[in-house]
Amino acid sequence: MFNIGFAELILVLLIAFLVVGPKDLPRVARWLGRMVKKARQLMREIKQEVGWDELTQETNSLSSEMKETLREADIRADLKDASRELTGSIDTAKKETAKAIHEAQT
C-alpha cells in the first residue's frame, strides 16, 4: 500500500521512539492501530454505499465481453484460409493452362 521498505520502517519506529518516548509508545501504537482499522472500515462502507465493488465487477465483465467480441470479430484466420484456397486455385489454373498449352503444341 505505502511501499515502505524495512529500512524506512526502522527509521520511522526510531523517530517515533524518540518523539513519543518508550513509556507512551505502546499506547500510541494501539491508538494508531485503532485509527487505521476505523479508516479501513470507513473506506469499506463508502465503497459499499457508492457501489464501487459493483462498478468494478461490471467494468471487468464488460472488458471480458469486449475482448471476446474482438476475438470473434478477428477475420485474419478467414483471410488466411481464403488466401490458401485462392493460391491453390491459381496453382491449379496454372497447371491446367500449362497442360493445355503443352497439348496444343503437340
Order of alpha helices (4+ residues) and beta strands (2+ residues): alpha-alpha-alpha-alpha
